[in-house]
């Protein structure tokens, strides 16, 4: 199956490159050079705010935002074909490696000086945007998981500062269908924070698999006692329903959970992640960075217009506007001098949590790891299998699947 996927990706890459190369001899009109099409998959409020800011900053460029519900697959098929592909696309950083390997992306530093990027951005967002030493994304905003609690049950002074305090609270409050704390304990994206807090990893930025590391095994062993005080089912719907219906006092969730909780009338509290007593490191979740990537054809044939759009997106006004409409945490450091941004507890909680986050790996092999790690977590947390044996078996499975993929 992986060989088939790899073959399809190679075909898509070849189509994209051939289409892109074949079009380079065609001279664009001034109107075409000044038209920038951006694909995205964002909610309407974000798209409208983004377009409004661009129209104000670069009124001389015809910027067109086009929503694509299956953006990643569409890009694989169109490559650099100027008749079908966008000029830029607005998406998460974790797919950068796929398109960089296809050869369809232009490094941002070919259009914006690297020193300007390093001066403007929250540093970890540029780390996320980097693949094999090249920065391929201009960050716009980032997201992290947050520790959330219902003030009706958990008073501010009872918010656990450490995981042992959290465990004590869970032991006290978990009974009669109510839970002190719940999370998606057997989903890799959520459990990664515990693994990172022990110094382990699912996959690092260099593409190394870390499921059988002593640190990863220790994290899984330690995490099990918390899992035992949570419901057996840990999928998204169950966990969020328990929290929003007041049957769970606290959870770890994304910013997307905030609006639903507040709409339900919850007095929602947000706090920094508990520190893991065993390591002295907070639970350290993944960070996802949303931003724009530039296709090579556009970079080479619409250079001036692309540069204008990129420079406009670097203005603090863009991040501030997005923070207002959707609670996005801006990637531009100067945004955190704005009073409205500073007063947003969700945005500032993500900014604080970002200091201990790990950017999601952006190499193509990470697609395999989500499934392998999830299977490992189910074996450990739900089937009661031996932790060390499960981690070692998952490591072997991952390495074998990656070899087949390559």
N, C-alpha and C positions, 0 to 999 in steps of 0.2 A: 504493500500500500504506500509506504513512504517513497519507494522508488518511483511509483506512478506520479506521486505529488511532485517529486523532484523533477521528473521529466516534463510535467506540465509547466512547472515554473521556468524550466530552461526554454521551452517553446515560447512561452509568453515573453521571456527576455529577448529571444531572437527576433520575434515579431516587433517588439518595441524598438529595438535597436535598428532594425532594418527600416522601419517606418520613419524613425527619427532621422537616420542618415539620408534617406531618400529625399527628405523634405528640405534639407539644408541648402540645396541649390536654388530653391524657390525664394524670390525676393518678396518680403512682406511689404504691404502698403503701410503708410504712416498710421492709418487708422488701426490696422492689425497690430502694429508694434506698440500701440498705445492702449490696447485692450488686454486686460488681465483677468483670466478666469480662475477662480479658486473653488475647488471642490471641498465640501465639508460634510460632516454628519451631525452637526450640533443642533441643539434645540433652537426654536425660532427666536427667542429673546436674545440669545448670544449672537446669532447671525445678524439680527437687525442692529444690535449695538455695534458690532464690528464694522458693518457696512457704513453705518452713520459716521463713525469716526474716520473711516477711510475717505469718504466723500468730502469731509471737512478738511482733511489733511492733504489729500491729493486730488483736488477737483479736476485737474487736467488729465487724469488717468481714468479710463472707463473700467472700473472694477466690477466684476460680476461674480456673485456668490451662487454656487449651484449645489443643492443638497443631494447627496448620494447615500442611500441607505446601505448599500453594499460596496462601500468605497474601496476597501482593500482588494477585493477580487477584481473590481473594475480596473483598478490601476495595473494589476498584473497583466491584464489582457491588452490594454491600450498602450502601455509603455510610454514612449516618447512621441507617439504619432500625433502631430500637430492638429490633425483633423478631428481627433477623438479625445486626446488627453487634455487635462487642464494645464495651466501654467504653474500654479502652486496648488498644494492641497493642505488643509488644516486638519490635523489628526494627532493622535497620541504618538509619543516618541518610540514606543516599543516595537514598531514595525519598520523602523529606519533601516535595520540591517538587511531586511528582505529586498528593499528597493535599491539600497546601495550596492548589493551584490548583483542586482539586475543591470546596474550601470546607468540608471535613469535619473539619479539625483546629482545636483550640483552642490558642492560644499558651500555653506553660507559664507565662509571666509573668502570666497572668490568674489563676493559682492559687498560684504561689510567687513571692514578691518577687524581682525581678531581682538585687538586692544580695545576697540569700541564695545565689543560684546562683553569682554571681561569686566569692563568698567560699569556697564549698565545692568547686568543681570545678577539675580540670586545665584551664587556659584554652582550649587548642585543642579540647577536646571541646565546649565551648559554641560555638566558631566553626563546628564541623561541624553543630551542631544548629540553626543560624540560617539562615533562608531569607527573603530580602527584608526583612531587619531585624528579624524576629520569631524568637524561640526556640521551636521546636515540639517539641523532644525533651528529656526528662530523661535525660541520659547515665547509663549503668550501668557499662559497661566498653568498652575499645577494643582494637583489634588493629592491628599493623603487620607488615610483612615484616621478617625478621631475616637477618643474615649468619651462616650456620651452617657448621661444618667438622668433619671427621672427624679426631679427634686421632691415629688410627692412622697417618695420612698427613701431616697438616699439624700440626706442633707449635705450641704457643701462641706461641712466639717468632717463628714464620714467618707469623703472621696478618698480611695486608697492611693497612697503615694508609692507603695511598693506592691509587688505581686503577692507577698505573704500577707499583707494587709487585705488585699483583694480576696485571697483564699479564706481568710478568717471571716470576712463579710459574707462570702458565699456559703460557708459552712453554717453560719448563723441564720441566714435568710432563706436558704433553699429548702422548702418543704411545702406540702399541700398544693402542688401545681404551680408554685411561685419559685422564681429563681433570682438569686442575688446578681448573677451576671451570665449573659449568654453571648456566644459569637459563632461564626461559621467555622467551627473548629477543624473540620475536615476538608476545607477548601484551601488550596495552596496560597492564594492571594492573601488570605487572612492569617494563616498559620506562619507565614514567612516572617512576620514581625517577631514571633517568639524565637524562631531559628536565628534571625539576625541578632537578637538580644543576647544570644550565647556565643556569637562570633562565627556561627555557621552560615551556610547559604544553600539555596536550591541550585542556582547557577550564578557564577560571578560575572563581572563585566568582560572577562576574557573568554567566556564560554566554557569554563571548567565546571563540571558537575560536582556538587558537594553534599550529596545525600548520605554518604557513609562517613563523613567527617566525624570525629569524636564530639565536636561542638554541636553538630546537627543531632546526633544521637542523644546527647545530654539534654538538648532542648526538648526533644520528643518525650523522653523519659519524664522530665519535669512537668511538661504540659499535661500529661495524662491525668494527674490528680485534679486539675481544673476541669478537664473534660468530664470526669466522673460526676461532677456536680452540675452538669448541663444536660439538656434533653438529648436523647439519642439521635433525633433528626436535627440536622444543622444547616439545612439549605436556607437560602436567602429568605424565602417567604415565611418559613417557620420562625426564624430568629427575629425578623422585623415585626411580625405579628405579635409575638410574645412581648416585645418591647413596647410597641405602640398601644397594646391593650392593657398595659400596666402589670403584666404577669412576670416581667423581668425588670429588675431595677436599673441595670446598666448593660451596655453593650459596646462593642467596637464596630463602628460603621463609617461609611463614606459621607461626604457632605450632602449627597443626594437624599439622605435619610432625614436631614434637618427640617426641610420644608414640610414633609409629610407628618413628622412628629409634632411640629408646632401647629399645623393645620388641625391636628386631632385634639388640640387644646393642652398639650403637655407643657409643663414648665421644665424646659430642657436645659440641662447643664452640660457644659463641655469642658474637659480638663485635659491636661497633659497625660501622656501614657505612664502607667506605673513602672517603676524601676524594678528590674528583675533582681531579687536578693542574691541569687547565686552568682551573678556576673557584675552587678553594679551598673548595668546598661539598661536603659528603658526598652520596653517593647518597641521595636523599630520596624514599622511597616514599609511596604513599597511606596515609592512616589511615582505618580504618572504625570508627565508633562505634555500639555497640549500646545501645539504651535504649528508654524507653517514650514513646509519643505518645498524646495524649488526644483522643477524638472529641468534637465540639461537644455532641452531645446529652447525653453523660454529664457533661460539664463544667457544663452548664446545669441538669441535672435530678438529678444525684447529687453535687453540689458537695462536700459535707462528706466523704463517703466517698472521693471521688477525691483530695481534699487529704490525707487521712490516709494513703492509699497512697503518694502522691508523697513525703510527708515521711518515711515509713518507708524508701523506696528511697534516700533521701539519707543514711541512716545508714551509717557506715563498716563496720558489721558485714556489710552486704549485699555490698559489694565484696570484703571479706576472705574471706567464705564462698565466693564465686564464684572467687576467685583460688586457693583451696585445691583445689576440685573440678575445675577445668578450665584453670588457668593463665591466666585472664583478667586483663588489666591494669585495675585499678579506675579509674573516672573521678573518684572522690572523693579529693581530695588527702590527707585525713587518713589514708587507708588505708596510705600509705607511711610511717607511723610504727609500723606493726605489724611485729613481728620476723619472723613467718612470711612476710609479703609481701616484706620486704626481703631475706630469704634465698633467695627464688625467683629463679634467674638468668634464667629466661625472662621473667617479669613485669618484672623490673628492666631487662632489655635492651629491652623494648618501651617502658618509661617513658623510657629514655635516647634511644632512636631517635625517640620522639614529638617531641622537641625540633626535629627536622629533617624532620618529615613534613608532608604537605599533605592536608587532609581531602578525601576524594572529593567532587567537586561533587554537590550534591543537587538540581540543576535537572532537569526532565524531559528536556531536550535531551541530557543525558549518555548516555541510552540509545542514541542514534544514534552518539555518539562512540566507544563501545567497538568497534563494528563497523568504522567508518571508519578508526580508528587501527590496528586489527589488520590490515586490508587493506594499509594503508600500510607497516606493519612487515614484512609478508610480501614485499611488492614490493621493499623495500630489502634485507632480510636474507637472503631465500631465493631471490628471483628476480634479484638483482643489478642492479636498476634504479637510475637516477640518484637520489641522495638529494634534491637540491633540487627536481627535477621531480616526484618522488613526493610530497613534502611539499606542494608547491603544488597538485597535482591533488587531494590529499586535502582540503586546505582548501576548495577550490572545491566539492567533492562534499559536504562536511559542511554548508557554508553553504546549498547548494541543498536538501538534505534537511531542514534545520531550517526553511527558509522554507515548505516543503510541509507540515511537521508543524504549523506555527503557523496 
